[in-house]
Amino acid sequence: MTNATSPTELWCDRCGEPADGGSHPDCQAARELEPPRFCPRCRRRMKVQVLPSGWSATCVEHGTARG
């Protein structure tokens, strides 16, 4: 998942609010260091695991993103 909004990304992956509801500058800044918390496609809260080598965030509906 990326910070750029694509047609399938309807929700901000950090705050869960509508992606088209503003530029979300605080969310973009936080995402430089933090994994996503919400699925950008369905707004579900994701299961996030942070490891020394990176992170994974899993949506039960849309699968896993890694970073």
Secondary structure in CASP SS format (residue, H / E / C, confidence):
PFRMAT SS
TARGET T0000
AUTHOR 0000-0000-0000
METHOD secondary structure of the structure
MODEL  1
M C 1.00
T C 1.00
N C 1.00
A C 1.00
T C 1.00
S C 1.00
P C 1.00
T C 1.00
E C 1.00
L C 1.00
W E 1.00
C C 1.00
D C 1.00
R C 1.00
C C 1.00
G C 1.00
E C 1.00
P E 1.00
A C 1.00
D C 1.00
G C 1.00
G C 1.00
S C 1.00
H C 1.00
P H 1.00
D H 1.00
C H 1.00
Q H 1.00
A H 1.00
A H 1.00
R C 1.00
E C 1.00
L C 1.00
E C 1.00
P C 1.00
P C 1.00
R C 1.00
F E 1.00
C C 1.00
P C 1.00
R C 1.00
C C 1.00
R C 1.00
R C 1.00
R E 1.00
M C 1.00
K E 1.00
V E 1.00
Q E 1.00
V E 1.00
L E 1.00
P C 1.00
S C 1.00
G E 1.00
W E 1.00
S E 1.00
A E 1.00
T E 1.00
C E 1.00
V C 1.00
E C 1.00
H C 1.00
G E 1.00
T E 1.00
A E 1.00
R E 1.00
G C 1.00
END
